[in-house]
């Protein structure tokens, strides 16, 4: 591994070798026959792929050298496990593995402490997502993951959220062209929680929504699913989910003003 570690700062990426798809196939055939030199050429020929993935993390860390090395670990794992029988481009197979390796490293070195049980579930979730993607070419939904790991969708939502990078309290989470809803708007006010009458008002406001609207708000803001994930579950378009969510929020705002 050491010979593939390079300095990102000041690196001349134009000097990195490239290999064609046909050359890649020939090298994998040689690797399957035990040619370790072919493995070296595959690693060197795909370092540009690792560098291109690092662009996603430019604003998330100052230590890109470490991330490059970790990305190379993911690349090597992808090369060692790739099979031409998959009938997909190597990059299609390798990219999720490289990104997954980098994200795992960033989680392990985060300044935010996560409980051991939640971290274990996060690892299991990530591993299952990787395995599922390699077999089916797409990521599983929360329900599929929860059934496989024998936990609730809510727990999966918590685990997936634990994998995400921290964001500002003032991050906008919704905008319909009018008032913007920021992340801090969703933070629980303990004084409100302790006020029984206010709790009744909130419960009544939610109960006045139809079952579909209640379900959408629950999946979006309690479990933490994306609009696309909820749309797939309800077999409707993301645009419809957006309209229903917008309508439900407006109805709640009317009652809670």
Secondary structure, DSSP 8 states (H G I E B T S, - for coil): -GGG---STT--GGGS----HHHHHHHHHHHHTT-HHHHHHHHHHTHHHHHHHHGGGTTT-S-HHHHHHHHHHHHHHHHHH--GGG-S-HHHHHHHHHHHHHHHHHHHT-SS---HHHHHHHHHHHHHHHHHHHHHSS---HHHHHHHHTS-HHHHHHHHHHHS----TT-EEEESSSSEEEGGGGS--HHHHT-HHHHHHHHHHHHTS-HHHHHHHIIIIII---HHHHHHHHTS-HHHHHHHHHHHHHHHHHHH-
